[in-house]
Amino acid sequence: MLKSFRILSFLEGVSYLLILFVTMPLKYIWDNGYPNKVIGMAHGFLFLAYIVMAILMKPERKWDNKTLTIVLLCSIIPFGTFWMDKKYLRDS
């Protein structure tokens, strides 16, 4: 389950960065909203899967509530999932 969560967190982080730095400028500067819809839908699915999987990882990784909260907050901070992977998932 750890490997799956690491992959999911990477994909969630990449999709978030794509939205922020690629599809949002395309939408608001060049008036092309289609990429934002496609990447946005994928990101929404990945975000929800990340939240569910983080909650499921709590007992496996023996996280306390503070750690789980940090892991969950990392999903809304740009580059947060990459930091979280290094800090909380690579020690095993």
N, C-alpha and C positions, 0 to 999 in steps of 0.2 A: 504494500500500500504506500510505503514511503516513496518508492520510485515513481509511482503514478502521481502522487501529490507534487513531487518535484517537477515533473513534466507539465502538469496542469498549472502550477504556479508560474512557470516560465512562459507558457502560452498566454496566460491571463495578463502577465506583465507586458509581453510584446503587443498583445491586442490593445491594451490601454495606451501604450506609447504610440501605436499606429493611429489611434483615434486622436490623441492630443496633437501630434506633430505632422500627420499626413492628411487624414480625412477631414479634420476640422478646418485647416487652411484651404483645402480643396472646396469645402462647402461655402465658407464665408468670404474667401478672396476670389476664387474662380467660379463661384456659383455652380458647383458640381456636387450635389448631395448624394448621388448614388453610392459612391464608395463608403460614405459615412453610414448609410443604411446597412450595407453588407457587413462591414467590419463591426458596426455597432451591435448587430444581431449576434454575431459570433462572440463578441466581448460579453454581451449580456449573459449568454449561456455559460461561458467560461467563468464569469464572475460568480454566478450562482453555484456552479459546481465547486469552485474554490471555497466558498463559504461553507457548503455542506461538508466537503472533504476535510477542511480545517477542523470543524467540530468533531468529525469522526476520528481525526488524528489525535485529538486531545488525550484520550486514555492511553493510546498506543505509545505516544511520546512522553506521557506523564507530565503534561503541561498543567500549570496552575491557571486560574482564571485570568491573571494578569498577562501571562504569556499568550494565551489564546486571544485576548483582546488585542495585543500587539500584532499578532499574526493576522488577525482580521483587519485591523487598521492598515496594514501594509498593502492591502488590495486596493485602497483608494489613494495611496500616495504614489506619484510617479517614481519608478525604479524601486518601489518598496518591496515587491515580491522577490526581486533579485537579492536585496539585502537580507530579507527574511530567510531565503534559502541558505545563504552563507552562514547566518547567525544561528538558525534553529534546526536546520535539516542536514547539514553536512557533517555533523559530529559523530555519525554512526557509520 
